[in-house]
Amino acid sequence: MQARHLQLSVVLLAVLGLTACSQGRQTLEKTRVHVVNAAPGFAALGFQREHPPGAQPDSLVFKGATTYDYDADTYDFYVYQRSLTTQTLPSWHFERTLDAKKNYAFVLAESSGAVTPQVIEYAVKGTGATDTQFGVINTAEKLPAMDVYLEKTGVGIAGAAPKGSLPFLGQVPPTSIEAGAYDVTVTAAGNPANVLFTSTTLNLAAGATNIFVITTENGLGTEQLSMVMVQDNPVVLYSTNATSAVRIINAVDDGQPRDVAIDHQYSPPQFPAVPFGSATAYVTTPISAALPITVTPPGNPGVLELDTNVLTQAGQVNTIVVGGATGALTYQISLDDNRRVYNEAKVQFVNAASQFTTGTDLVLAPPHTADQTTIGAVGTSASLSMSGNLAIVPGTYDLLLRETTTNTVRAGPIPVTFTAGGLYGILVTNGPDTATASVVFFDDQP
């Protein structure tokens, strides 16, 4: 009898042990986190949960957003400033306990040159929900306080009360409303006649939650502010009255001025007699999927040397460089990012040196480098072409241009100094002879 009891006890203990192990292996409940970069003074931010050795953070561009599904638990989160020289320790850190009954938006806002993470939490709507949920946060540090309206499409804001009056980092907490089509309007605080932003019609679906992040553009494009609609598929919103703008660089081989007309407006053209080797100021243009751009000799619209269409989008600015041989011009267009960022310089490299058909290398060498041909290029391009914004470590360099295949120096060394936050343009054209290139600087002077 005692042996039987002993055997039964062993079996019971084994069963209880298996049950406990099974319970310990149960899947933890999940929560969803949206992370958005609303810090305009940084070229990019890195984001990472915990700090595992050797792991690389996820990179977020300004107004970029990403989504994570985490186990409900307490975590340390880290935010990094991009470094062009080395990966340093986390720049900012915060701790958060994540509840499975809630979802979250982590808004990486900027305050006085530092990132200040703002956490917005909200209840998870069930699949049978008939209402919708929205919240708002103002991350526009350098702009005055704002009133935010959310009204059914077609109603307008006349006589309506704002959902909130928001100073910098002020919030409208997540709030449930009837699902449907809405317009978001932002005005100066206490002054509904001063409209700063009006959205297109937004469909706020039942069961969904949208967090609207008001961001300052900080020189990025034509507008003072835009809005990130944070959800599983985030969207950047510009005001319905947002404009577009372009500027022109004349790099035509013959070195003569050119008229550049927008939308076939020739008398007068928007860009009359653009001098060779210079960048114009930006000019407001219509928003269009195919905006006509024509180039003619000055005062002679009957001779079309270039007749093309370009894409212009709300809130964005572009540079168009025109080059090539007389009577048969070509062009390139770039989307410009004119934000001035911490600890980096930006360089736009435009190559219009058509006599070097294999391409041209842009080289930034340490001053007084003995063998300049061994220094790696920071940018390489064929003619006619234009880089985006090249990120450069601030400092003093010898600038030179090398022919790509022969490694022959065609211009320089030219002493230059690039400062943090600077915006620089380098235009390369044919030189006074077939063996050399000429360099013209635009925007900030290095």
C-alpha positions in Angstrom: 0.0 0.0 0.0 2.7 2.4 0.8 4.5 1.7 -2.5 1.2 2.3 -4.4 0.8 5.7 -2.6 4.3 6.6 -3.4 3.9 5.8 -7.1 0.6 7.9 -7.2 2.4 10.8 -5.6 5.2 10.7 -8.2 2.6 10.7 -11.0 0.7 13.6 -9.6 3.8 15.7 -9.1 4.9 15.0 -12.7 1.5 16.0 -14.0 1.5 19.3 -11.9 5.1 20.0 -13.2 4.0 19.5 -16.8 1.0 21.8 -16.2 3.2 24.5 -14.7 5.7 24.3 -17.6 2.9 24.5 -20.1 1.5 27.6 -18.4 4.9 29.1 -18.3 5.2 28.8 -22.1 1.9 30.6 -22.8 2.3 33.4 -25.4 2.3 36.8 -23.8 -0.4 39.3 -24.9 0.7 41.8 -27.6 0.4 45.6 -27.8 1.0 47.8 -30.9 3.3 50.8 -30.9 3.6 53.5 -33.6 6.8 55.5 -33.6 7.1 58.8 -35.5 10.0 61.1 -36.0 8.8 64.7 -35.4 12.3 66.2 -34.8 13.1 68.5 -37.8 16.6 69.5 -36.6 18.0 66.0 -37.0 18.9 64.4 -40.3 17.5 61.1 -39.1 16.9 59.3 -35.8 17.6 55.7 -34.7 15.1 53.9 -32.5 15.7 50.7 -30.5 13.9 48.7 -27.8 16.4 47.7 -25.1 20.1 48.0 -26.0 21.3 44.6 -27.3 25.1 44.5 -28.1 25.8 44.8 -31.8 22.2 45.4 -32.8 21.6 48.2 -35.1 18.7 50.7 -34.4 16.0 51.2 -36.9 16.4 54.5 -38.8 13.6 57.0 -39.1 13.7 60.0 -41.4 12.0 63.2 -40.4 8.2 62.6 -40.5 8.8 58.9 -41.0 6.8 56.4 -38.9 7.0 52.7 -38.2 4.9 50.1 -36.4 6.0 47.5 -33.8 4.1 44.7 -32.0 5.6 44.1 -28.6 4.8 41.7 -25.8 3.1 43.5 -22.9 5.9 44.2 -20.5 8.2 47.0 -19.2 11.0 48.1 -21.6 13.8 50.7 -22.0 13.6 52.5 -25.3 16.6 54.3 -26.9 16.7 57.1 -29.4 20.0 57.9 -31.3 21.1 60.9 -33.3 22.7 59.9 -36.6 26.5 60.2 -36.6 28.6 60.4 -39.8 31.7 59.3 -38.0 30.9 56.7 -35.4 27.9 54.9 -33.7 27.8 56.5 -30.3 25.9 55.5 -27.2 22.2 56.2 -27.1 21.5 59.9 -27.0 18.1 59.7 -25.2 16.3 57.0 -23.3 12.9 56.4 -21.7 11.2 53.6 -19.9 7.6 52.5 -20.5 5.3 49.7 -19.3 3.1 48.5 -22.2 -0.4 47.3 -21.3 -2.0 44.7 -23.6 -5.3 46.5 -23.3 -3.9 49.6 -24.9 -1.9 50.7 -28.0 0.6 53.5 -28.1 2.1 56.3 -30.2 5.7 57.3 -29.4 6.2 60.8 -30.8 9.9 61.7 -31.0 9.5 65.5 -30.7 12.4 68.1 -30.6 12.8 70.7 -27.8 15.7 73.1 -27.6 18.0 70.8 -29.7 17.2 67.6 -27.9 14.7 64.8 -28.5 11.8 64.6 -26.0 9.8 61.5 -26.5 6.1 62.0 -26.0 3.9 58.9 -25.2 0.3 58.8 -26.2 -1.7 55.7 -25.0 -5.2 54.8 -26.0 -7.7 51.9 -25.5 -7.9 49.3 -28.2 -11.2 49.4 -30.1 -12.9 46.0 -30.5 -13.7 44.6 -34.0 -17.4 45.4 -33.5 -16.8 49.1 -32.7 -19.0 51.6 -34.6 -17.2 54.7 -33.5 -13.7 56.0 -34.2 -10.9 57.5 -32.1 -8.6 60.4 -32.7 -5.9 62.4 -30.8 -3.6 65.3 -31.6 -0.2 66.5 -30.5 1.5 69.8 -31.4 5.3 69.3 -32.0 5.8 72.7 -33.8 8.3 74.2 -31.3 8.9 77.5 -33.1 5.3 78.3 -34.0 2.7 80.0 -31.7 -0.1 78.0 -30.0 -2.8 76.6 -32.3 -6.5 75.7 -32.2 -7.4 72.4 -33.7 -10.9 71.7 -35.2 -12.2 68.3 -36.4 -15.6 68.7 -38.1 -17.7 66.6 -40.5 -16.8 67.3 -44.1 -18.7 70.3 -45.5 -19.7 71.7 -42.1 -16.8 74.1 -41.7 -15.5 75.7 -38.5 -17.8 78.8 -38.3 -19.3 78.8 -34.8 -17.6 75.5 -33.9 -15.5 75.0 -30.8 -12.0 73.8 -31.2 -11.2 70.3 -30.0 -8.2 71.8 -28.2 -6.0 74.8 -28.0 -2.5 73.5 -28.1 0.8 75.1 -27.1 4.0 73.3 -28.0 3.7 69.6 -26.9 0.0 70.2 -26.0 -2.3 67.3 -26.7 -5.9 66.5 -27.5 -6.1 63.2 -25.7 -7.5 60.2 -27.7 -11.2 60.8 -28.0 -14.1 58.7 -29.4 -16.3 60.2 -32.1 -18.8 59.0 -34.7 -17.0 57.4 -37.6 -17.2 59.2 -41.0 -15.7 61.8 -43.2 -14.0 64.7 -41.5 -11.8 67.8 -42.1 -9.0 68.8 -39.8 -8.5 72.6 -39.5 -5.7 74.3 -37.6 -5.9 78.0 -36.8 -3.9 80.5 -34.7 -5.0 80.1 -31.1 -8.1 82.3 -30.5 -8.3 83.5 -34.1 -10.4 81.2 -36.3 -9.9 83.6 -39.2 -6.2 82.9 -39.3 -6.3 79.4 -40.9 -2.9 77.7 -40.9 -3.9 74.3 -42.2 -6.9 72.6 -43.8 -6.9 68.9 -44.6 -8.4 67.1 -47.5 -11.4 64.9 -46.6 -10.3 62.2 -44.2 -12.3 58.9 -43.7 -12.0 58.0 -40.0 -13.1 54.4 -40.1 -15.0 52.6 -37.3 -12.8 50.8 -34.9 -9.7 52.7 -36.0 -7.5 55.2 -34.1 -5.6 58.1 -35.7 -3.1 60.3 -34.0 -2.5 63.6 -35.8 1.1 64.9 -35.2 1.5 68.6 -36.1 5.0 69.2 -37.3 7.0 72.3 -38.3 8.6 72.0 -41.7 11.7 74.0 -40.5 12.6 75.0 -44.1 12.0 71.6 -45.6 9.6 73.0 -48.3 7.1 75.8 -48.9 4.9 75.4 -45.8 5.2 76.3 -42.2 3.7 73.1 -41.0 2.4 69.7 -42.0 0.7 66.8 -40.2 1.5 63.2 -39.9 -1.6 61.0 -39.7 -0.2 58.1 -37.5 -1.9 54.7 -38.1 -0.9 51.3 -39.4 -0.3 53.0 -42.8 0.9 56.5 -41.8 0.3 59.5 -44.2 1.9 63.0 -44.4 -0.8 65.6 -44.9 -0.3 69.0 -46.4 -2.8 71.8 -46.3 -5.2 72.0 -49.3 -3.8 75.5 -50.0 -0.2 74.3 -49.9 2.0 75.5 -52.8 4.9 74.1 -54.7 8.1 75.9 -55.8 11.0 75.4 -58.2 14.3 77.1 -59.0 16.4 77.0 -62.1 20.2 76.4 -62.7 21.4 77.5 -66.1 24.3 75.1 -67.0 24.0 75.2 -70.9 27.2 74.5 -72.7 27.3 77.8 -74.6 27.3 79.9 -71.3 24.5 82.2 -72.5 21.3 83.3 -70.6 18.0 81.5 -71.0 14.4 82.2 -70.4 12.5 79.5 -68.6 8.7 79.6 -68.7 6.2 77.7 -66.5 2.9 76.5 -67.9 3.7 78.2 -71.2 3.6 81.7 -69.7 6.1 83.5 -72.0 5.3 87.2 -71.5 7.0 87.6 -69.2 8.5 84.2 -68.3 8.7 83.3 -64.6 12.5 83.0 -65.0 13.7 85.7 -67.5 17.3 85.6 -68.8 18.7 83.3 -66.2 22.5 83.9 -66.2 24.8 81.0 -66.9 26.3 79.3 -63.8 23.7 80.6 -61.3 20.8 79.3 -59.3 17.7 81.4 -59.2 15.4 82.0 -56.2 12.5 79.6 -55.7 9.3 80.7 -57.5 5.8 79.4 -56.5 4.4 77.1 -59.2 1.1 75.2 -59.6 0.8 71.7 -58.2 0.7 69.3 -61.2 1.5 65.8 -62.3 2.8 67.2 -65.6 3.7 70.9 -65.3 5.0 72.3 -68.6 8.5 73.7 -68.5 10.0 75.4 -71.6 13.4 76.9 -72.2 14.1 79.5 -74.9 16.7 82.1 -75.8 16.0 85.4 -74.0 13.0 87.1 -75.5 12.5 84.5 -78.3 9.7 82.1 -77.3 9.5 80.9 -80.9 12.6 78.8 -80.4 11.9 75.9 -78.0 15.2 74.4 -76.9 13.5 72.4 -74.2 9.8 71.6 -73.9 9.0 69.1 -71.1 6.7 68.3 -68.2 7.7 67.9 -64.5 5.9 66.7 -61.4 5.3 69.3 -58.7 3.8 68.3 -55.4 2.2 70.2 -52.5 4.6 71.6 -49.9 7.7 70.5 -51.9 10.5 72.5 -53.6 12.6 71.4 -56.6 15.7 72.4 -58.4 15.8 72.1 -62.2 19.2 72.2 -63.9 19.2 72.8 -67.6 22.2 71.9 -69.7 23.5 70.4 -72.9 24.2 71.7 -76.4 22.5 74.8 -77.9 19.2 74.0 -79.4 19.0 70.5 -77.9 18.9 71.0 -74.2 18.2 68.4 -71.5 17.4 68.7 -67.8 17.4 67.1 -64.4 15.2 67.7 -61.5 15.8 67.1 -57.8 13.5 67.2 -54.7 15.2 69.6 -52.2 15.4 69.2 -48.4 16.3 72.6 -47.1 16.2 71.8 -43.4 19.3 72.8 -41.6 20.3 69.9 -39.3 22.6 69.5 -36.3 26.2 68.3 -36.7 26.0 67.8 -40.5 26.4 69.9 -43.6 24.4 69.2 -46.8 26.0 69.4 -50.2 24.1 69.3 -53.6 26.4 68.2 -56.4 25.4 69.3 -59.9 27.6 68.0 -62.8 27.1 69.8 -66.1 30.7 69.3 -67.4 29.7 67.6 -70.7 33.2 67.3 -72.0 34.1 64.6 -69.5 31.8 61.9 -70.7 32.8 59.2 -68.3 31.7 61.2 -65.3 33.1 63.4 -62.6 34.1 62.5 -59.0 33.6 65.1 -56.2 36.5 64.6 -53.7 36.9 66.3 -50.3 40.5 65.7 -49.2 42.1 66.7 -45.9 44.0 70.0 -46.5 47.4 69.6 -48.1 47.0 65.9 -49.0 50.1 64.9 -51.0 48.4 62.2 -53.2 44.9 63.5 -53.9 44.2 60.8 -56.4 43.8 58.1 -53.7 41.1 59.9 -51.7 37.6 58.3 -52.1 34.9 60.3 -53.8 31.9 61.6 -51.8 29.8 61.8 -55.0 30.1 60.5 -58.6 27.9 61.6 -61.4 27.7 61.7 -65.2 26.8 64.8 -67.1 24.0 66.0 -66.9 23.1 64.9 -63.3 22.3 66.2 -59.8 22.7 64.5 -56.5 20.4 64.7 -53.6 21.7 66.2 -50.4 25.0 64.6 -49.6 25.7 64.5 -45.8 29.2 65.9 -45.0 31.1 65.9 -41.8 31.6 69.7 -40.9 35.2 70.8 -41.4 37.8 72.2 -43.8 38.8 70.4 -46.9 40.5 70.6 -50.3 37.8 70.2 -52.9 38.8 68.7 -56.2 37.2 67.1 -59.2 38.5 64.0 -60.8 37.5 62.3 -64.1 35.9 59.1 -63.0 37.8 56.5 -65.2 41.2 58.2 -65.6 41.4 59.5 -62.1 42.8 62.8 -63.6 42.2 65.9 -61.5 40.2 68.4 -63.6 39.7 71.1 -61.0 41.2 72.0 -57.6 42.3 71.8 -55.0 40.0 74.5 -53.8 40.0 75.2 -50.0 36.4 75.0 -48.6 34.9 74.9 -45.1 31.5 73.3 -44.4 29.8 74.2 -41.2 27.2 72.2 -39.3 23.7 73.2 -40.5 25.0 74.6 -43.7 23.4 74.1 -47.2 25.9 74.1 -50.0 25.6 73.8 -53.8 28.5 72.8 -56.1 28.0 73.3 -59.9 30.5 71.9 -62.2 30.7 73.1 -65.8 33.1 72.8 -68.7 36.3 74.8 -68.0 38.1 77.3 -70.3 39.8 74.4 -72.1 39.1 70.7 -72.7 41.3 69.6 -69.8 39.7 71.5 -67.0 36.3 72.0 -65.3 35.0 75.1 -63.6 33.4 75.2 -60.2 30.6 77.6 -59.1 29.2 77.6 -55.6 25.5 78.4 -54.8 23.5 78.6 -51.6 25.8 79.0 -48.6 29.4 79.9 -49.5 31.9 77.3 -48.2 
